[in-house]
Amino acid sequence: MEPSEDDRFLRLVSERGDDPRLLEGAVRAARGRSEMVAALPEEETRRHTRALLRGVLAALADGAPGEELLAAAERLGSDRARQGVPVAAFLDGFQAGRAHLVRTLIEDGRRRGVPDALLLDGVSRIDEINTALVHRMVHAHRVAELEMARTTREGRVQMLRQLLHGESVPVLAPLDPDAEYHCVVSDVSDPAVAAGLEARLVAAGPALCGLVDGRLAALVARLPPPVRTGPLLV
């Protein structure tokens, strides 16, 4: 029995599943497109690329991305956020790897006589998978960024609380242990109102702000200009 057209494309995909040349080409493409990705250890890029390539090729055969592939996309987004790589930078690398995969499959397919219509259908399926992965990666990147920001803020508020309570603690950023600061206290307990006041205090210079014992307090390098209306700051 002659193999169907779909069988020919799937055979092409399956033969590339563990091809080290495809992997290394995708790694080079990603690192060549994004300077921030290139600054990471090469094995770090290879680790994520390997998982994504295998998952995408499996998804082409199965008809849809599996949970393992979606989880790999989430890990990539989360890891890049924790490594300080912005969304745009790591997506540049990801799309370069995708372009290398598409180019390789088209070249192989044409060399083997796979009809262009079938190759075009394969590229469309890759793009559908690609869209699902990008959504997962961007979401995971954003979640990781928010978690890190929250952790950083919690640590800074804890330092402010300890300093104002007279505890001996290391003075860390954004404060300079050798500088002098004004201590600002208020009767503001509403977090929404406090957030607006924090923006004013930080805009005046380096500052550490937060709710201490339920009220807004701060250590600031420079006091903001006084305002005629609004909560009292002393």
C-alpha positions as YAML, in Angstrom:
chain: A
units: angstrom
residues:
- id: 1
  name: MET
  ca: [0.00, 0.00, 0.00]
- id: 2
  name: GLU
  ca: [1.29, 3.46, -0.95]
- id: 3
  name: PRO
  ca: [1.77, 5.77, 2.05]
- id: 4
  name: SER
  ca: [-0.75, 8.62, 2.29]
- id: 5
  name: GLU
  ca: [0.37, 12.22, 1.90]
- id: 6
  name: ASP
  ca: [-0.12, 12.77, 5.63]
- id: 7
  name: ASP
  ca: [2.06, 9.75, 6.35]
- id: 8
  name: ARG
  ca: [4.85, 11.27, 4.28]
- id: 9
  name: PHE
  ca: [4.79, 14.49, 6.27]
- id: 10
  name: LEU
  ca: [4.54, 12.72, 9.62]
- id: 11
  name: ARG
  ca: [7.46, 10.47, 8.67]
- id: 12
  name: LEU
  ca: [9.46, 13.59, 7.87]
- id: 13
  name: VAL
  ca: [8.57, 15.02, 11.28]
- id: 14
  name: SER
  ca: [9.29, 11.82, 13.21]
- id: 15
  name: GLU
  ca: [12.72, 11.42, 11.63]
- id: 16
  name: ARG
  ca: [13.66, 14.87, 12.88]
- id: 17
  name: GLY
  ca: [12.52, 14.23, 16.46]
- id: 18
  name: ASP
  ca: [15.96, 13.49, 17.90]
- id: 19
  name: ASP
  ca: [18.10, 15.00, 15.16]
- id: 20
  name: PRO
  ca: [21.01, 16.78, 16.89]
- id: 21
  name: ARG
  ca: [21.54, 18.99, 13.83]
- id: 22
  name: LEU
  ca: [18.02, 20.39, 14.10]
- id: 23
  name: LEU
  ca: [18.52, 21.04, 17.81]
- id: 24
  name: GLU
  ca: [21.88, 22.76, 17.40]
- id: 25
  name: GLY
  ca: [20.59, 24.83, 14.50]
- id: 26
  name: ALA
  ca: [17.65, 26.03, 16.57]
- id: 27
  name: VAL
  ca: [19.95, 26.87, 19.49]
- id: 28
  name: ARG
  ca: [22.25, 28.87, 17.21]
- id: 29
  name: ALA
  ca: [19.28, 30.68, 15.71]
- id: 30
  name: ALA
  ca: [17.88, 31.64, 19.12]
- id: 31
  name: ARG
  ca: [21.23, 32.85, 20.44]
- id: 32
  name: GLY
  ca: [22.00, 34.68, 17.22]
- id: 33
  name: ARG
  ca: [18.72, 36.58, 17.25]
- id: 34
  name: SER
  ca: [18.67, 37.71, 20.89]
- id: 35
  name: GLU
  ca: [21.70, 39.18, 22.68]
- id: 36
  name: MET
  ca: [20.14, 38.52, 26.07]
- id: 37
  name: VAL
  ca: [19.52, 34.87, 25.22]
- id: 38
  name: ALA
  ca: [23.09, 34.61, 23.91]
- id: 39
  name: ALA
  ca: [24.35, 35.93, 27.25]
- id: 40
  name: LEU
  ca: [22.89, 32.88, 29.01]
- id: 41
  name: PRO
  ca: [24.90, 29.64, 29.24]
- id: 42
  name: GLU
  ca: [24.54, 27.75, 25.96]
- id: 43
  name: GLU
  ca: [23.40, 24.58, 27.73]
- id: 44
  name: GLU
  ca: [20.59, 26.57, 29.34]
- id: 45
  name: THR
  ca: [19.28, 27.52, 25.90]
- id: 46
  name: ARG
  ca: [19.80, 23.98, 24.64]
- id: 47
  name: ARG
  ca: [17.84, 22.48, 27.55]
- id: 48
  name: HIS
  ca: [14.72, 24.51, 26.82]
- id: 49
  name: THR
  ca: [15.07, 24.22, 23.05]
- id: 50
  name: ARG
  ca: [15.32, 20.43, 23.24]
- id: 51
  name: ALA
  ca: [12.13, 20.15, 25.29]
- id: 52
  name: LEU
  ca: [10.21, 22.52, 23.02]
- id: 53
  name: LEU
  ca: [11.38, 20.93, 19.77]
- id: 54
  name: ARG
  ca: [10.47, 17.44, 20.89]
- id: 55
  name: GLY
  ca: [7.12, 18.68, 22.12]
- id: 56
  name: VAL
  ca: [6.29, 20.56, 18.92]
- id: 57
  name: LEU
  ca: [7.21, 17.60, 16.72]
- id: 58
  name: ALA
  ca: [5.12, 15.30, 18.93]
- id: 59
  name: ALA
  ca: [2.22, 17.76, 18.74]
- id: 60
  name: LEU
  ca: [2.39, 17.70, 14.93]
- id: 61
  name: ALA
  ca: [1.99, 13.93, 15.04]
- id: 62
  name: ASP
  ca: [-0.68, 13.95, 17.78]
- id: 63
  name: GLY
  ca: [-2.70, 16.85, 16.43]
- id: 64
  name: ALA
  ca: [-2.42, 19.15, 19.46]
- id: 65
  name: PRO
  ca: [0.14, 20.25, 22.04]
- id: 66
  name: GLY
  ca: [0.24, 17.98, 25.07]
- id: 67
  name: GLU
  ca: [0.52, 18.98, 28.71]
- id: 68
  name: GLU
  ca: [4.23, 18.20, 28.74]
- id: 69
  name: LEU
  ca: [4.86, 20.69, 25.93]
- id: 70
  name: LEU
  ca: [2.69, 23.37, 27.54]
- id: 71
  name: ALA
  ca: [4.53, 22.85, 30.82]
- id: 72
  name: ALA
  ca: [7.86, 23.23, 28.99]
- id: 73
  name: ALA
  ca: [6.64, 26.54, 27.56]
- id: 74
  name: GLU
  ca: [5.66, 27.74, 31.02]
- id: 75
  name: ARG
  ca: [9.06, 26.77, 32.42]
- id: 76
  name: LEU
  ca: [10.78, 28.75, 29.68]
- id: 77
  name: GLY
  ca: [8.73, 31.87, 30.40]
- id: 78
  name: SER
  ca: [9.21, 31.57, 34.16]
- id: 79
  name: ASP
  ca: [12.94, 30.85, 33.93]
- id: 80
  name: ARG
  ca: [13.60, 33.77, 31.62]
- id: 81
  name: ALA
  ca: [11.75, 36.14, 33.97]
- id: 82
  name: ARG
  ca: [13.86, 34.97, 36.91]
- id: 83
  name: GLN
  ca: [17.00, 35.38, 34.78]
- id: 84
  name: GLY
  ca: [16.03, 38.97, 34.00]
- id: 85
  name: VAL
  ca: [15.35, 38.39, 30.29]
- id: 86
  name: PRO
  ca: [12.44, 40.57, 29.06]
- id: 87
  name: VAL
  ca: [9.53, 39.03, 27.16]
- id: 88
  name: ALA
  ca: [10.53, 40.63, 23.85]
- id: 89
  name: ALA
  ca: [14.09, 39.33, 24.08]
- id: 90
  name: PHE
  ca: [13.25, 35.70, 24.80]
- id: 91
  name: LEU
  ca: [10.40, 35.69, 22.25]
- id: 92
  name: ASP
  ca: [12.89, 36.87, 19.62]
- id: 93
  name: GLY
  ca: [14.97, 33.80, 20.38]
- id: 94
  name: PHE
  ca: [11.93, 31.51, 20.41]
- id: 95
  name: GLN
  ca: [10.67, 32.77, 17.05]
- id: 96
  name: ALA
  ca: [14.13, 32.35, 15.55]
- id: 97
  name: GLY
  ca: [14.08, 28.71, 16.64]
- id: 98
  name: ARG
  ca: [10.60, 28.29, 15.16]
- id: 99
  name: ALA
  ca: [11.77, 29.79, 11.85]
- id: 100
  name: HIS
  ca: [14.70, 27.35, 11.76]
- id: 101
  name: LEU
  ca: [12.34, 24.39, 12.33]
- id: 102
  name: VAL
  ca: [9.98, 25.51, 9.56]
- id: 103
  name: ARG
  ca: [12.81, 26.16, 7.14]
- id: 104
  name: THR
  ca: [14.37, 22.75, 7.82]
- id: 105
  name: LEU
  ca: [11.09, 20.83, 7.38]
- id: 106
  name: ILE
  ca: [10.30, 22.66, 4.13]
- id: 107
  name: GLU
  ca: [13.76, 22.00, 2.70]
- id: 108
  name: ASP
  ca: [13.63, 18.32, 3.68]
- id: 109
  name: GLY
  ca: [10.09, 17.95, 2.39]
- id: 110
  name: ARG
  ca: [10.82, 19.46, -1.01]
- id: 111
  name: ARG
  ca: [13.94, 17.34, -1.35]
- id: 112
  name: ARG
  ca: [11.78, 14.25, -0.75]
- id: 113
  name: GLY
  ca: [9.02, 15.36, -3.06]
- id: 114
  name: VAL
  ca: [6.42, 16.19, -0.41]
- id: 115
  name: PRO
  ca: [3.78, 18.40, -2.10]
- id: 116
  name: ASP
  ca: [3.94, 22.10, -1.29]
- id: 117
  name: ALA
  ca: [0.28, 22.07, -0.23]
- id: 118
  name: LEU
  ca: [1.06, 19.47, 2.42]
- id: 119
  name: LEU
  ca: [4.09, 21.43, 3.61]
- id: 120
  name: LEU
  ca: [1.98, 24.59, 3.84]
- id: 121
  name: ASP
  ca: [-0.56, 22.70, 5.92]
- id: 122
  name: GLY
  ca: [2.26, 21.55, 8.19]
- id: 123
  name: VAL
  ca: [3.52, 25.11, 8.63]
- id: 124
  name: SER
  ca: [-0.01, 26.25, 9.52]
- id: 125
  name: ARG
  ca: [-0.19, 23.56, 12.18]
- id: 126
  name: ILE
  ca: [3.19, 24.65, 13.55]
- id: 127
  name: ASP
  ca: [1.91, 28.23, 13.77]
- id: 128
  name: GLU
  ca: [-1.18, 27.09, 15.70]
- id: 129
  name: ILE
  ca: [1.05, 25.26, 18.17]
- id: 130
  name: ASN
  ca: [3.39, 28.26, 18.28]
- id: 131
  name: THR
  ca: [0.53, 30.58, 19.24]
- id: 132
  name: ALA
  ca: [-0.52, 28.33, 22.13]
- id: 133
  name: LEU
  ca: [3.07, 28.17, 23.38]
- id: 134
  name: VAL
  ca: [3.60, 31.93, 23.20]
- id: 135
  name: HIS
  ca: [0.46, 32.51, 25.28]
- id: 136
  name: ARG
  ca: [1.72, 30.10, 27.94]
- id: 137
  name: MET
  ca: [5.23, 31.56, 27.96]
- id: 138
  name: VAL
  ca: [4.12, 35.18, 28.24]
- id: 139
  name: HIS
  ca: [1.65, 34.37, 31.01]
- id: 140
  name: ALA
  ca: [4.25, 32.40, 32.98]
- id: 141
  name: HIS
  ca: [6.79, 35.22, 32.52]
- id: 142
  name: ARG
  ca: [4.32, 37.77, 33.87]
- id: 143
  name: VAL
  ca: [3.35, 35.61, 36.85]
- id: 144
  name: ALA
  ca: [7.02, 35.08, 37.75]
- id: 145
  name: GLU
  ca: [7.72, 38.83, 37.48]
- id: 146
  name: LEU
  ca: [4.82, 39.62, 39.81]
- id: 147
  name: GLU
  ca: [5.95, 36.99, 42.30]
- id: 148
  name: MET
  ca: [9.48, 38.39, 42.33]
- id: 149
  name: ALA
  ca: [8.24, 41.96, 42.71]
- id: 150
  name: ARG
  ca: [6.00, 40.93, 45.59]
- id: 151
  name: THR
  ca: [8.83, 39.05, 47.29]
- id: 152
  name: THR
  ca: [11.18, 42.03, 46.88]
- id: 153
  name: ARG
  ca: [8.59, 44.45, 48.25]
- id: 154
  name: GLU
  ca: [7.79, 42.20, 51.21]
- id: 155
  name: GLY
  ca: [11.49, 42.04, 52.07]
- id: 156
  name: ARG
  ca: [11.84, 45.82, 51.89]
- id: 157
  name: VAL
  ca: [8.78, 46.48, 54.05]
- id: 158
  name: GLN
  ca: [10.10, 44.01, 56.60]
- id: 159
  name: MET
  ca: [13.44, 45.88, 56.67]
- id: 160
  name: LEU
  ca: [11.60, 49.20, 57.13]
- id: 161
  name: ARG
  ca: [9.56, 47.74, 59.97]
- id: 162
  name: GLN
  ca: [12.66, 46.43, 61.74]
- id: 163
  name: LEU
  ca: [14.56, 49.71, 61.33]
- id: 164
  name: LEU
  ca: [11.69, 51.77, 62.71]
- id: 165
  name: HIS
  ca: [11.36, 49.38, 65.63]
- id: 166
  name: GLY
  ca: [15.03, 49.97, 66.43]
- id: 167
  name: GLU
  ca: [16.21, 46.51, 65.48]
- id: 168
  name: SER
  ca: [19.76, 45.99, 64.21]
- id: 169
  name: VAL
  ca: [19.45, 44.79, 60.61]
- id: 170
  name: PRO
  ca: [21.59, 45.11, 57.47]
- id: 171
  name: VAL
  ca: [20.60, 48.15, 55.42]
- id: 172
  name: LEU
  ca: [20.01, 47.02, 51.84]
- id: 173
  name: ALA
  ca: [18.88, 48.64, 48.59]
- id: 174
  name: PRO
  ca: [17.27, 51.00, 47.90]
- id: 175
  name: LEU
  ca: [18.82, 52.58, 51.00]
- id: 176
  name: ASP
  ca: [22.49, 53.51, 51.40]
- id: 177
  name: PRO
  ca: [23.81, 52.49, 54.84]
- id: 178
  name: ASP
  ca: [26.12, 55.54, 54.84]
- id: 179
  name: ALA
  ca: [23.43, 58.09, 53.99]
- id: 180
  name: GLU
  ca: [21.02, 60.03, 56.21]
- id: 181
  name: TYR
  ca: [17.26, 59.77, 55.77]
- id: 182
  name: HIS
  ca: [14.14, 61.56, 56.91]
- id: 183
  name: CYS
  ca: [11.62, 59.44, 58.78]
- id: 184
  name: VAL
  ca: [8.07, 60.06, 57.56]
- id: 185
  name: VAL
  ca: [5.02, 58.87, 59.50]
- id: 186
  name: SER
  ca: [1.32, 59.28, 58.85]
- id: 187
  name: ASP
  ca: [-2.11, 58.17, 59.99]
- id: 188
  name: VAL
  ca: [-2.86, 56.66, 56.55]
- id: 189
  name: SER
  ca: [-3.99, 53.05, 56.80]
- id: 190
  name: ASP
  ca: [-5.88, 52.66, 53.50]
- id: 191
  name: PRO
  ca: [-3.55, 50.71, 51.13]
- id: 192
  name: ALA
  ca: [-4.94, 52.52, 48.07]
- id: 193
  name: VAL
  ca: [-4.29, 55.96, 49.56]
- id: 194
  name: ALA
  ca: [-0.89, 54.78, 50.81]
- id: 195
  name: ALA
  ca: [0.09, 53.67, 47.30]
- id: 196
  name: GLY
  ca: [-0.51, 57.18, 45.96]
- id: 197
  name: LEU
  ca: [1.54, 58.74, 48.74]
- id: 198
  name: GLU
  ca: [4.34, 56.23, 48.20]
- id: 199
  name: ALA
  ca: [4.59, 57.37, 44.59]
- id: 200
  name: ARG
  ca: [5.13, 60.98, 45.79]
- id: 201
  name: LEU
  ca: [7.72, 59.95, 48.35]
- id: 202
  name: VAL
  ca: [9.70, 57.78, 45.93]
- id: 203
  name: ALA
  ca: [9.60, 60.46, 43.22]
- id: 204
  name: ALA
  ca: [11.55, 62.80, 45.51]
- id: 205
  name: GLY
  ca: [14.52, 60.42, 45.70]
- id: 206
  name: PRO
  ca: [15.62, 57.08, 47.15]
- id: 207
  name: ALA
  ca: [13.01, 55.92, 49.65]
- id: 208
  name: LEU
  ca: [11.71, 52.93, 51.52]
- id: 209
  name: CYS
  ca: [7.94, 52.98, 52.06]
- id: 210
  name: GLY
  ca: [5.31, 50.68, 53.45]
- id: 211
  name: LEU
  ca: [2.60, 50.06, 56.00]
- id: 212
  name: VAL
  ca: [4.20, 49.64, 59.43]
- id: 213
  name: ASP
  ca: [1.91, 48.66, 62.28]
- id: 214
  name: GLY
  ca: [-1.00, 49.44, 59.99]
- id: 215
  name: ARG
  ca: [0.06, 52.97, 58.99]
- id: 216
  name: LEU
  ca: [2.13, 54.38, 56.14]
- id: 217
  name: ALA
  ca: [5.72, 55.13, 57.12]
- id: 218
  name: ALA
  ca: [8.85, 55.82, 55.12]
- id: 219
  name: LEU
  ca: [12.54, 56.59, 55.16]
- id: 220
  name: VAL
  ca: [13.30, 59.13, 52.43]
- id: 221
  name: ALA
  ca: [16.45, 60.86, 51.22]
- id: 222
  name: ARG
  ca: [14.51, 64.03, 50.34]
- id: 223
  name: LEU
  ca: [11.11, 65.21, 51.47]
- id: 224
  name: PRO
  ca: [8.56, 65.81, 48.72]
- id: 225
  name: PRO
  ca: [7.12, 69.31, 48.22]
- id: 226
  name: PRO
  ca: [4.30, 70.01, 50.68]
- id: 227
  name: VAL
  ca: [0.71, 69.94, 49.44]
- id: 228
  name: ARG
  ca: [-2.20, 71.96, 50.81]
- id: 229
  name: THR
  ca: [-4.69, 69.12, 50.80]
- id: 230
  name: GLY
  ca: [-4.41, 65.44, 51.53]
- id: 231
  name: PRO
  ca: [-3.30, 63.22, 54.41]
- id: 232
  name: LEU
  ca: [-0.91, 64.62, 56.99]
- id: 233
  name: LEU
  ca: [2.71, 63.51, 56.70]
- id: 234
  name: VAL
  ca: [5.18, 64.40, 59.46]
...
